Structures are given as structure tokens and as C-alpha cells.
């Protein structure tokens, strides 16, 4: 799958679950464009597992910071809405995600994750006896993360392997950097953080920046 950076996020309605137990259709592209907000969409492999709840709670803890940045947070896996709701009803000290308030996509038909190319299918084999395609791998998603701007364009994508949890602060930094680019027309150098110097996109400005950094 080629990168989606610089392209529109796929226009697809997907089942989702909220903390109230409501199943509804959610379209990530529409969420960005219709609300004129950025979206952070993060995929995780499976409900009721190990690294996953630490990430969901980390995004929840940072939710006020994302909201300050006019950004919607959406979680996603290939579990069903009912499994999401069961996990939402399990307490944090028992490995659950009780207290998570952002919506969770339930891509159980794998339509969106297939388009994104983030499923851990290592091989596909056609079985002549049954006339079926059999996959090797769990057919669940890697830890893929997308930042989508107010126009519905993907401005960041990244994929972690299953055992490697994400640093939520890095997504806040990326949103700050892209917002700076949008508002100031400057570009953000390595390790840039809000309040640090950025640069005009030309050779003279780069030389001046490197001379003092």
C-alpha cells in the first residue's frame, strides 16, 4: 500500500461504539471536514490485550490537550462494537478501558483497514479444495496512526509493530508543528516544539538556523 500522506483519507462509513453503548456509523473524513477539525486516528491490534489499554488510557489522559488543538481523537480496531463495549465496562485496574470517552471504530469487516493496508497478513494462499483464500497472520491491525487535517488530507501516518506502544506527546507535537506551518508559513526543523524557532523555507534561513542551533 502506497503512503496516504498528501492524499484524502478514505471516504468510508464504519461501525463505531461510544462509552454510552451506542453503535453508530462514523466517517473519519467527514469528521474532519464537517467539523473543521484535525483528527488523530489510532489503530490497535485487539481489545482485552496488554499494550493496547495503556495506549487507550494515554490518549484519554491527553484528550484535553487534543481538544485545545481543535483535534478529535478516534481509536480503532477490528473488534466488534459489542466487544468494545464490554471492554469499556471493565475497570482500568482490571485491564479494561473504563473512562475512555472518545469513539472506537469497530472495523470488524476489515473494509477500512484493508484499504489502509495495515493488517498483519504475512501471506495469502488459495486453497483449491475449498475454493477459499486463507491468510497467515492474525488479520488484525498494526499500531497505525494517522493525522488528518481540516480538509481531510492525511498529514502524518506511522505504523508500529505490535509490541511497541506509542508516545502520545509526539502526536501533540506533530499537530503543533503542522498548525504552525498552516498559520505562519514557516517550516519546523528537527525536534521542534511549540515556542521554539522555526524557519522560512529557503537556503538562507536554513543556514541562519543551523548557525545558532
GIDA-V544387 format. One record per backbone hydrogen bond with DSSP energy under -1.0 kcal/mol. NH is the residue of the N-H (numbers start at 1). CO is the residue of the C=O. If there is no record, write none. Layout:
NH&CO + NH&CO
This chain:
6&154 + 7&4 + 9&152 + 12&10 + 14&26 + 16&24 + 17&104 + 18&22 + 21&18 + 24&16 + 26&14 + 31&27 + 32&28 + 33&29 + 34&30 + 37&32 + 38&70 + 39&148 + 40&72 + 41&146 + 42&74 + 43&144 + 44&76 + 55&51 + 56&52 + 57&53 + 58&54 + 59&55 + 60&56 + 61&57 + 62&58 + 63&60 + 66&62 + 67&63 + 68&64 + 70&67 + 71&66 + 72&38 + 74&40 + 75&103 + 76&42 + 77&105 + 84&80 + 85&81 + 86&82 + 87&83 + 88&84 + 89&85 + 90&87 + 94&91 + 95&92 + 96&91 + 97&87 + 98&90 + 100&97 + 104&17 + 105&75 + 106&15 + 107&77 + 108&106 + 110&107 + 114&110 + 115&111 + 116&112 + 117&113 + 118&113 + 120&140 + 121&119 + 122&136 + 123&136 + 125&134 + 127&132 + 131&127 + 132&127 + 134&125 + 136&123 + 142&118 + 143&160 + 144&142 + 145&158 + 146&41 + 147&156 + 148&39 + 149&153 + 152&149 + 154&7 + 155&147 + 156&147 + 158&145 + 160&143 + 164&161 + 170&167 + 172&168 + 173&169 + 174&170 + 175&171 + 176&172 + 177&173 + 178&174 + 179&175 + 180&176 + 181&177 + 182&178 + 183&179 + 184&180 + 185&181 + 187&199 + 192&189 + 196&193 + 199&187 + 202&200 + 206&202 + 207&203 + 208&204 + 209&205 + 210&206 + 211&207 + 212&209
